[in-house]
């Protein structure tokens, strides 16, 4: 057996309604905490769903400051603002409350607020020095898995992004409470759910760090997600399906944090960066075409995943791969999200720019089961039109 290392968060709580006990959970875990910063976005703050968690912290004698300026694809300025607020509040506990963007900013606040390292010095892999503040992550979408990953993505220019990858970014606690996701619109539920499914699929076929633990997590994640996504989309008040989606996204996050994602994400990032398409939808748009491209090298593994998503499928590995692709396309179609780049205002004249940007994603492309050239990337984008 090939040697491997596996890392993840120290504690996961999966329980509907658990966010209302956040103060108690924090007090049990961090006995000396007195000043918490909640990092979220304005939209989620307006829902009022944050209030029970905030109130439970106050009941435990914790002074709570809320930073709600996070936006999708957060730029460096937002990170700087959040760090300044954390320092002014003398924060000793950071809580990410939201989607991937809020949780990513929370990670960076936790490592920067008590440090003299500037943000610019921690981009890349393993560049964070020293310890971080205690960190709790509470996802409000079932998609990114950011609550259990050691990665944070920051927008650094008009269309460019940089990543921070470091063990210090793993949270102390991930709290999965599906009551916080009940208000998610169907299209957001679908796009984030497919994002999580992509994490599981790519982790399972990752070229270099795929291992028995990541494989089992990816398989269990894909089972939970594939069995519950359409229920969650079509009946958003189904708490059982919502909790299953949250757990599936979390397990997929654990999988890809150890067996990294590949070409689907590499080709999705330029779509999001240039055309401001949400991340999960960007993944969904290119997924079938990347799977078909990879089939010559990954069909046996895709066939194993097809047995989970479409049980009872017979035939060769290649035929099962086509069944997996068809199932993923059907999920996208039934959920009502866009299925072609042209629907996002992307045309033939944009393909060269997309292909150029995709080839810059070398960290991700190196994980792909099949080597991908610029011509391949352009052909995949063309097929996705």
C-alpha positions as CSV (number, residue, x, y, z in Angstrom):
1,X,0.0,0.0,0.0
2,X,1.3,3.5,-0.9
3,X,2.2,5.6,2.1
4,X,0.0,8.6,2.7
5,X,-0.9,11.3,5.3
6,X,-4.4,12.4,6.1
7,X,-5.4,15.7,7.9
8,X,-8.7,17.2,8.9
9,X,-10.5,19.2,11.5
10,X,-10.4,18.1,15.1
11,X,-14.2,18.0,15.7
12,X,-17.3,17.8,13.6
13,X,-20.8,18.3,15.1
14,X,-23.7,17.3,12.7
15,X,-27.1,18.1,14.2
16,X,-30.1,20.1,13.1
17,X,-30.5,23.1,15.5
18,X,-27.0,22.8,16.9
19,X,-26.1,26.4,16.0
20,X,-28.5,27.6,18.7
21,X,-26.1,25.9,21.2
22,X,-23.0,27.5,19.7
23,X,-22.2,29.4,22.9
24,X,-22.3,26.2,25.0
25,X,-20.2,24.3,22.4
26,X,-17.6,27.2,22.3
27,X,-17.5,27.4,26.1
28,X,-16.9,23.7,26.4
29,X,-14.1,23.7,23.8
30,X,-12.4,27.1,24.6
31,X,-12.8,27.8,28.3
32,X,-11.0,31.1,28.3
33,X,-12.7,32.7,25.3
34,X,-14.4,36.1,26.0
35,X,-14.5,38.0,22.7
36,X,-15.8,36.4,19.5
37,X,-15.9,37.7,15.9
38,X,-18.5,36.3,13.6
39,X,-17.6,36.6,9.9
40,X,-20.5,36.5,7.6
41,X,-22.2,38.3,4.7
42,X,-24.9,40.9,4.7
43,X,-27.5,38.6,2.9
44,X,-27.2,35.9,5.5
45,X,-27.2,38.4,8.4
46,X,-30.6,39.8,7.1
47,X,-32.2,36.3,7.4
48,X,-32.1,36.5,11.1
49,X,-30.8,33.0,11.3
50,X,-27.6,34.2,13.0
51,X,-29.4,35.5,16.0
52,X,-29.9,32.3,18.1
53,X,-26.2,31.5,17.7
54,X,-25.1,35.1,18.6
55,X,-27.5,35.1,21.6
56,X,-26.1,31.7,22.9
57,X,-22.6,33.2,22.8
58,X,-23.7,36.2,24.8
59,X,-25.4,34.0,27.4
60,X,-22.0,32.4,28.0
61,X,-20.5,35.8,28.7
62,X,-18.9,36.2,25.3
63,X,-18.8,39.7,23.7
64,X,-19.7,39.3,20.1
65,X,-18.7,41.5,17.1
66,X,-20.3,40.7,13.7
67,X,-18.3,41.4,10.5
68,X,-20.9,41.1,7.7
69,X,-19.1,42.7,4.7
70,X,-18.0,39.5,3.0
71,X,-18.8,39.3,-0.7
72,X,-18.6,36.4,-3.2
73,X,-15.0,35.9,-4.3
74,X,-13.7,38.2,-1.5
75,X,-11.0,40.6,-2.5
76,X,-7.9,41.4,-0.4
77,X,-9.5,44.6,0.9
78,X,-12.3,42.6,2.6
79,X,-9.8,40.4,4.3
80,X,-7.8,43.4,5.5
81,X,-11.0,45.0,6.9
82,X,-12.0,41.9,8.7
83,X,-8.6,41.6,10.3
84,X,-8.7,45.2,11.4
85,X,-12.1,44.6,13.0
86,X,-10.8,41.5,14.8
87,X,-7.8,43.3,16.2
88,X,-9.9,46.3,17.4
89,X,-12.3,43.9,19.1
90,X,-9.4,42.0,20.7
91,X,-10.9,38.8,19.3
92,X,-10.0,35.5,20.9
93,X,-12.4,33.3,18.8
94,X,-13.2,33.5,15.1
95,X,-16.5,32.0,13.8
96,X,-17.1,31.7,10.1
97,X,-20.8,31.7,9.4
98,X,-21.9,31.4,5.7
99,X,-20.8,30.0,2.4
100,X,-17.2,29.3,1.3
101,X,-16.4,33.0,1.0
102,X,-17.3,33.8,4.6
103,X,-15.5,30.7,5.9
104,X,-12.4,31.5,3.8
105,X,-12.2,35.0,5.2
106,X,-12.7,33.6,8.7
107,X,-9.7,31.3,8.2
108,X,-7.5,34.2,7.1
109,X,-8.7,36.4,10.0
110,X,-7.8,33.6,12.5
111,X,-4.2,33.3,11.2
112,X,-3.6,37.0,10.6
113,X,-5.3,38.9,13.5
114,X,-2.7,37.8,16.0
115,X,0.3,37.8,13.6
116,X,2.5,40.4,12.0
117,X,2.6,38.4,8.8
118,X,0.9,40.3,5.9
119,X,-1.6,38.6,3.7
120,X,0.8,38.9,0.7
121,X,3.3,36.7,2.4
122,X,1.0,33.7,3.1
123,X,-0.1,33.0,-0.5
124,X,1.0,29.6,-1.7
125,X,1.5,26.3,0.2
126,X,2.8,26.2,3.8
127,X,3.7,29.9,4.2
128,X,1.6,30.6,7.3
129,X,3.9,31.0,10.4
130,X,3.0,30.4,14.0
131,X,-0.4,29.7,15.5
132,X,-3.9,31.0,14.8
133,X,-6.8,32.1,17.0
134,X,-9.4,29.4,17.8
135,X,-11.7,28.8,14.8
136,X,-15.2,27.5,14.4
137,X,-16.8,27.1,11.0
138,X,-20.6,27.0,10.4
139,X,-21.6,26.4,6.8
140,X,-24.9,27.8,5.5
141,X,-24.7,26.1,2.1
142,X,-24.0,22.5,1.3
143,X,-21.3,22.8,-1.3
144,X,-17.8,24.2,-0.7
145,X,-16.7,22.0,2.2
146,X,-14.6,25.0,3.3
147,X,-15.5,24.2,6.9
148,X,-13.1,21.2,6.7
149,X,-10.4,22.3,4.3
150,X,-7.1,24.0,4.8
151,X,-7.5,26.3,1.8
152,X,-8.7,29.9,1.4
153,X,-9.1,31.7,-1.9
154,X,-8.7,35.4,-2.3
155,X,-9.4,37.6,-5.4
156,X,-6.2,39.5,-6.0
157,X,-7.0,41.4,-9.2
158,X,-9.8,42.0,-11.8
159,X,-9.9,38.3,-12.7
160,X,-7.1,36.7,-10.7
161,X,-7.2,34.7,-7.5
162,X,-4.6,33.4,-5.1
163,X,-4.8,30.6,-2.6
164,X,-3.5,30.1,0.9
165,X,-2.9,26.5,1.7
166,X,-1.7,25.6,5.2
167,X,-2.5,23.2,8.1
168,X,-3.3,26.2,10.3
169,X,-6.4,26.8,8.2
170,X,-8.1,23.7,9.5
171,X,-10.8,24.7,12.0
172,X,-11.1,23.4,15.5
173,X,-14.8,22.7,15.1
174,X,-17.1,22.3,12.0
175,X,-20.8,22.7,13.0
176,X,-23.3,21.3,10.5
177,X,-26.8,22.5,11.1
178,X,-29.3,22.1,8.3
179,X,-31.8,24.5,9.8
180,X,-29.4,27.3,8.6
181,X,-29.9,26.1,4.9
182,X,-33.7,25.8,4.8
183,X,-34.0,29.2,3.1
184,X,-31.6,28.5,0.2
185,X,-33.2,29.0,-3.2
186,X,-33.4,25.9,-5.4
187,X,-30.8,27.1,-7.9
188,X,-28.3,27.8,-5.2
189,X,-29.0,24.4,-3.6
190,X,-28.4,22.7,-7.0
191,X,-25.2,24.6,-7.9
192,X,-23.6,24.2,-4.4
193,X,-24.7,20.5,-4.3
194,X,-23.2,19.7,-7.7
195,X,-20.0,21.6,-6.5
196,X,-19.8,19.1,-3.6
197,X,-20.3,16.2,-6.0
198,X,-17.5,17.4,-8.1
199,X,-15.3,17.5,-5.0
200,X,-16.0,13.9,-4.4
201,X,-15.5,12.8,-8.0
202,X,-12.2,14.7,-8.4
203,X,-10.9,13.5,-5.1
204,X,-11.6,9.9,-6.1
205,X,-9.6,10.2,-9.3
206,X,-6.9,12.6,-8.0
207,X,-3.6,11.6,-9.6
208,X,-1.1,12.0,-6.7
209,X,-2.7,11.9,-3.2
210,X,-5.7,9.7,-3.6
211,X,-5.7,7.3,-0.6
212,X,-8.0,4.8,1.2
213,X,-9.4,7.4,3.6
214,X,-10.1,10.0,0.9
215,X,-11.7,7.3,-1.3
216,X,-14.1,6.2,1.5
217,X,-15.0,9.8,2.2
218,X,-15.6,10.5,-1.4
219,X,-17.8,7.5,-2.0
220,X,-19.9,8.2,1.1
221,X,-20.2,11.8,0.2
222,X,-21.3,11.0,-3.3
223,X,-23.9,8.5,-2.0
224,X,-25.4,11.1,0.4
225,X,-25.3,13.9,-2.2
226,X,-26.7,12.0,-5.2
227,X,-29.5,10.5,-3.1
228,X,-30.6,13.8,-1.6
229,X,-29.8,16.7,-4.0
230,X,-33.0,16.6,-6.1
231,X,-35.2,16.3,-2.9
232,X,-33.4,19.3,-1.4
233,X,-33.8,21.3,-4.6
234,X,-37.5,20.4,-5.1
235,X,-38.5,20.4,-1.5
236,X,-36.2,22.8,0.3
237,X,-38.0,22.4,3.6
238,X,-37.0,18.7,3.9
239,X,-34.7,18.9,6.9
240,X,-33.5,15.3,6.5
241,X,-32.4,15.9,2.9
242,X,-30.8,19.2,3.9
243,X,-28.8,17.6,6.7
244,X,-27.7,14.8,4.4
245,X,-26.5,17.4,1.9
246,X,-24.5,19.2,4.5
247,X,-22.8,16.0,5.7
248,X,-22.1,15.0,2.1
249,X,-20.5,18.3,1.3
250,X,-18.4,18.1,4.5
251,X,-17.2,14.5,3.7
252,X,-16.4,15.6,0.2
253,X,-14.5,18.6,1.6
254,X,-12.4,16.2,3.8
255,X,-11.7,14.0,0.7
256,X,-10.5,16.8,-1.6
257,X,-8.6,18.6,1.1
258,X,-6.3,15.5,1.1
259,X,-6.7,14.3,-2.5
260,X,-6.9,17.6,-4.4
261,X,-9.3,18.5,-7.2
262,X,-8.2,18.7,-10.8
263,X,-9.2,19.8,-14.3
264,X,-12.9,20.5,-13.6
265,X,-11.9,23.1,-11.1
266,X,-9.0,24.4,-13.2
267,X,-11.4,25.0,-16.1
268,X,-14.2,26.4,-13.8
269,X,-12.0,29.1,-12.2
270,X,-11.6,31.2,-15.3
271,X,-15.4,31.1,-15.9
272,X,-16.0,32.5,-12.4
273,X,-13.1,34.9,-12.5
274,X,-13.8,36.5,-15.9
275,X,-17.6,36.2,-16.2
276,X,-18.5,36.2,-12.4
277,X,-20.4,32.9,-12.7
278,X,-20.9,31.3,-9.2
279,X,-18.3,28.7,-8.5
280,X,-20.6,25.7,-8.2
281,X,-22.3,26.5,-11.5
282,X,-19.0,27.0,-13.2
283,X,-18.0,23.5,-12.1
284,X,-21.3,22.0,-13.3
285,X,-21.0,23.6,-16.8
286,X,-17.7,21.9,-17.6
287,X,-18.1,18.7,-15.5
288,X,-19.6,16.4,-18.2
289,X,-17.0,17.4,-20.8
290,X,-14.0,17.0,-18.5
291,X,-15.3,13.5,-17.4
292,X,-15.5,12.5,-21.0
293,X,-12.0,13.8,-21.7
294,X,-10.6,11.9,-18.7
295,X,-12.5,8.7,-19.5
296,X,-9.6,7.1,-21.4
297,X,-7.5,7.3,-18.2
298,X,-10.1,7.1,-15.4
299,X,-13.0,5.0,-16.7
300,X,-12.5,2.2,-14.2
301,X,-12.7,4.7,-11.3
302,X,-15.7,6.5,-12.8
303,X,-17.4,3.2,-13.2
304,X,-17.1,2.6,-9.5
305,X,-18.7,6.0,-8.9
306,X,-21.4,5.3,-11.4
307,X,-22.4,2.3,-9.2
308,X,-23.1,4.8,-6.4
309,X,-24.9,7.5,-8.4
310,X,-26.8,5.1,-10.8
311,X,-26.9,1.7,-9.1
312,X,-27.7,-1.2,-11.2
313,X,-26.0,0.2,-14.3
314,X,-24.4,-2.6,-16.3
315,X,-21.8,-2.7,-19.1
316,X,-18.1,-1.8,-19.6
317,X,-16.2,0.8,-17.6
318,X,-16.7,3.2,-20.5
319,X,-20.4,2.6,-20.6
320,X,-20.7,3.1,-16.9
321,X,-18.7,6.3,-17.3
322,X,-21.3,7.5,-19.8
323,X,-24.0,6.6,-17.4
324,X,-22.3,8.7,-14.7
325,X,-22.0,11.7,-17.1
326,X,-25.7,11.3,-18.1
327,X,-26.8,11.2,-14.5
328,X,-24.9,14.4,-13.6
329,X,-26.3,16.1,-16.6
330,X,-29.8,15.0,-15.6
331,X,-29.4,16.4,-12.1
332,X,-28.4,19.8,-13.6
333,X,-31.3,19.7,-16.0
334,X,-33.9,18.7,-13.5
335,X,-32.7,21.3,-11.0
336,X,-33.1,24.1,-13.5
337,X,-29.6,25.5,-13.5
338,X,-27.9,26.6,-16.7
339,X,-26.2,23.8,-18.7
340,X,-24.3,25.7,-21.4
341,X,-21.7,28.4,-21.4
342,X,-23.7,30.3,-24.0
343,X,-26.5,30.8,-21.4
344,X,-23.9,32.7,-19.3
345,X,-23.1,35.1,-22.1
346,X,-19.9,33.2,-23.1
347,X,-19.3,32.7,-26.8
348,X,-16.8,31.3,-29.3
349,X,-14.7,34.5,-29.1
350,X,-14.1,33.9,-25.4
351,X,-12.7,30.4,-25.7
352,X,-9.0,31.4,-26.2
353,X,-9.0,33.6,-23.2
354,X,-10.6,30.9,-21.1
355,X,-8.1,28.3,-22.3
356,X,-5.2,30.7,-21.6
357,X,-6.4,31.3,-18.0
358,X,-7.1,27.6,-17.4
359,X,-3.5,26.7,-18.2
360,X,-2.3,28.9,-15.4
361,X,-4.0,26.6,-12.9
362,X,-1.0,24.3,-12.7
363,X,-1.6,23.3,-9.1
364,X,-4.9,21.8,-10.1
365,X,-4.0,20.4,-13.5
366,X,-1.2,18.4,-12.1
367,X,-3.8,16.3,-10.2
368,X,-5.8,15.4,-13.2
369,X,-5.7,11.7,-14.3
370,X,-5.0,12.7,-17.9
371,X,-2.6,15.4,-19.0
372,X,-4.4,18.4,-20.4
373,X,-3.0,20.8,-23.0
374,X,-4.2,24.2,-24.0
375,X,-5.8,22.7,-27.1
376,X,-7.6,20.2,-24.9
377,X,-8.9,23.0,-22.6
378,X,-10.2,25.0,-25.5
379,X,-11.9,21.9,-27.0
380,X,-13.6,21.2,-23.6
381,X,-14.9,24.8,-23.4
382,X,-16.1,24.6,-27.0
383,X,-18.0,21.4,-26.1
384,X,-19.5,23.2,-23.1
385,X,-20.9,26.0,-25.1
